[in-house]
Amino acid sequence: MIIRRIVPGETRVGWIGTGVMGASMCGHLIDKGFSATVYNRTQSKAEPLLAKGAAWADSPKEVAELSDVVFTIVGFPRDVRKVILGAQGALAGSGEGNILVDMSTSEPSLAIEIAEQAKAKGVYSVDAPVSGGDIGAREARLSIMIGGDKGAVEALQPCWEAMGKTIVHQGGPGAGQHTKMVNQTLIATNMIGVCEALLYAHKAGLDLDAVMQSVASGAAGSWSLANLGPRIINNNFDSGFFVEHFIKDMGIAQDEAQRMGLALPGLALAKQLYLAVQAQGHGRDGAQALQLALASLSGVDWKNR
């Protein structure tokens, strides 16, 4: 199959999923000169992109019919399957030589399935989940983990550079999703440490902002502490990454670990704690809402401390 050059002003981009991260990511492509056709289940969430000059399509299939490269970033594997492989999905509207790029966090096995079906139609498929949350998406400094055909991945470089700072091709189909599972496993246990440490500091009577000055830049520092720690202190539990999506990711990682015969008890604990967060009504809050569940175990009313 011939891989077309991807050039701002020439290549037509499609975008499916204009949520917390997708809207910013697509916006960066438009800012770089790409024309875009967009679709989202709730059209109002696409309005900022339409105001920037994007065109609206009524289905993922229509997006693909009007595009050379189609990006998707949606919530769950079932959503990925629907918007790419469904009767009105992007693959149904794709022509030979087109490229499908799924930037959702999804199942490695589904990424492989999509790649196989796309290849049979003469279409390239790339899995490229990201890390960096709403801040990374907004500031175009995401880490992009990529699996798929090397030639297609290299052709997409102008798009990667518009959205991210760390861009690594991990291997064939599914390799990007496996790498994202590594990322999510690291975050899961780290978030327990961040929340427990701030809870400890509070009960010890320390000034939380002063504590952050001491620990965030030392050996205990992490992205989660630096970026979500201040939100926790300020009772900002708005989502840069939904709790319900994190539970989904940990479930995928657990399933893959079981398939490989791995015991990951830390990941299992983190998932159980986040299920408690969801049960307390915080499924649509950010991952930092773990603080509320851990505080409640010790009888601490974190929001009114």
N, C-alpha and C positions, 0 to 999 in steps of 0.2 A: 504494500500500500504506500502511496505517496503521502509524505507529511508536508502539508502546506506551511509556508513561512507565516509566522504570527506577527503582525505589524500594526501598531496603533494607527487608526485612520483607515485601515483596509480590512482587517479582520473583524468579523461581526461576532460579538460576544453575547451569549445568553446567560441569564442568572436566575436560578430557581431557589428561593428561600431568602427572604429579606428581613430576617429577624435581628436579634441583638448584634450578631457579628456580621451576618451576610450583607446587611445594608451598607456598612462601612467598607467592606471588602470590595463590593461591586462599585461603590462610589469612587474608590481609588482607581479602578480600571477606567472609569469614565473620565476622571481627572487626567489620566495619562493619554487620553485621546481615543479610547476604544468606544465604538457605538455599542449600545446594550439594549437587549430586549429582556424584560423581566416578568416573572410570575411568582405569586405568593398566594397562599390560601386566603389570606385576608388582604385585600387590595390596598386598604388604607396604610398598611405598613410599608408599601412600596412608594407612597406618595413623595417622600424626599428624593428618591431616585428619578421618578417621573419629572419632578421639578428640575432635575439636573440634565434632562434631555433624554432619559431612557424611554423606550417604547413599552407598552403593555401587551402581554399575550394572555389568552384565556385558558391555556393549558401548557404543561411542560412539552407536549408534542409540538405545539405551535411555536414555542420558544426555539426548539431545535430546528424546526423548518426554516426559521429566519436567522439562524446562527451558524457559524463555523466551529466555534468552541462553546460548549455549554458547561457551566459550573453549577453544582448543586451543594447546598448546605442546609440540611433539614434535621429534625430531631431524633428520630428512631430508625432502626433498620427497616421496619415496615414502611416508613415514609420514603426511605431511599428506594426500596423495591418498587413502590408505587410510582414515584416521579421519574424513575429511569426505565424500569422494565414493564410498567403497566401499559394497558391498551392505549392510554393517552399520555404515555411516558416519553421521555426525551429520546430514548433509543428508537422508538417507532417513528419519530420525526427526523432522525439523523440520516444523512447521506454518506456515501463512501468517502473516506478521508477525513470526516469530521472527528472531533475529539470530545469525549465526555470526561469531566473532571468532578469526582465526588469528594467534597471537602468536609462532609459530615464525619462524625466519629461513628463507625459502624462495624459490622462483623467482617473479619478477614475473608471468611468463606463467601460472603456475599460479594465482596470486591472481586474475587476470583470468578464467581458466576457471571457477574456483569461483564468482566473482561472477555470471557469465553463467548458470551452471546454477542457482544459488540464485534469481536473479531470475525465471527461468522457473517456479519453484515458489512464488513470492510470498514468498521469504525474503531478508533482507538479509545481505550478506557484507562483512566488514571485514578488511583485512590490517593488523596492528598489531605488527610486530616491535619488540623492545626492546633497549636497551643499558644496561649497568650491572652485569652479571654477578651472581654469587650475593650479593654485598654489597648491590648496589642493590635486588635482589629482596627480600632479608631486611629492609632498612631502608625499603622502600616509596619509593624515590627513583629509580626507573628513568626513562630517557628513552624515551618511547613514540612511534613514528613511524607515522602512520596514513594508510591509503588506503581510500577507499570513500565511500558515500553520506553527504553532509553531515548530513542529518537524523538518521541512525542514529548517526553519530559523536557528535553533540551529545547525543543521548539517553543515550549511554553514559558521560557525564561523571562520574557518581558512581562508576563502576567505575574509570575512568582515575585519578581522584584517590585512590582507595584503594591503587593500586599504584605510581604514579609522581609525579614532580615536574615533568618537562618533557614536555608533552603538545602535540603539533603535528599538525594535520591537513594532510597534504602534497598531497592531491589525490584523484583517482579511484582505482579498483581498481588495485593494483600499485604505487601511488606510495609506500606505506609500505615495501614491499620494496626498491624502487629506492633509497630514502633509507638503508635499512640497508646496502645495498651500498657506499654512500659511506662510511658509518661503518666498515665492516669494512676498506675500503681504507686509511683513515686509521690504523686500529689496526695493520694488517699491517706497514707500514713503520716505524711508531713502535716496535713491539716489537723490531725489529732494533736500533734505536738504543739502547733501554733495555738490552738484553742485552749489546751490544758495549761500551757505556759502563761497565757494572759489571765486565765482564771486564777492560777496560783498567785500571780503578781497582784491581782485585785484583792484577794483574801489576805495577802501579806501587808496590805495597806500602802502599796507602792504607787507612785504616779506612773500611769501606764505610758504616757508619752515619753517620760524620762527613761523608762525601761527600754522602750523601743530604740532610743538613741544609743543605748549601750549594746544591745544584742543584735540589732538588725544588720549591722555592718561587720560583725565578727563571724566566728566559725558556725554560729547557730543561724546565720542569715539564710534566707531563701526567698524565692519569688513570692510565695504565698505569704510569708511574714511581712515582706516589704510592701506588698500591694493590698493584701486583704487584712493585715493587722490593723492599719489605721481605720479601715471600714468597721471592723469589729469594735474598736474602741469608741467610735463615733455612732454606734448603733445603726450603721448603714448596712442593711441586709438585702438591698436591691440586687438583682441578679446581673452579674456579668457572665454567669454560667449556672444554669438552673440545677438545683438539687436533684430533681427527677431525672435530668439528663446524666448527672454524675452517677446515680444509682444504676442507670442503664449501662454506662461504660464499665463500671465495676463488675456488673453481671457478665458482660461480654468477656472481660479479662478472666473472671473465674471460670467460665465455660472453657476458654482456651487453655487455661492452666490445668483444668481437669483432663482435658483431651491429651495434654502432654505429660500427665502423671505428676504434676507439681503440687506441693502443699504450700499455700500462701496464706498463713494464718493472719498476718497483719492486714492484708486486703480484706479477708473475711470479716474481721472486727470492724474495719472502717465501713464496710457496706452495712453491717447491722446498725451501727450508730447513725448512719445517714437514713436508714429506713425509719429510725425513731424520729429524726428531724422531719421527714415527710409525714409521719403519722401525727405529728404535732401541728400540721398545717402549713409547713414551710417548703413544700415541694417546688413552688415557683419562685422561691427566694434564691439568693446566691449561695454558693458552696460554703461561704463563711457563716451561714446560719447554723452550722454545727455547734457554734459557741452556745446557742440558746439551749440545745439539747444537753450538752455537757454541764452547763451551769445548773440546769434544773435537777440533774442527778445529785448535786450537792446542796440543793435548796437555795440557790442563788438566783434572784430575779435580775438577770443581767441588764435588761433594758432600763430598770429603775434603780440601779445600784447607786 
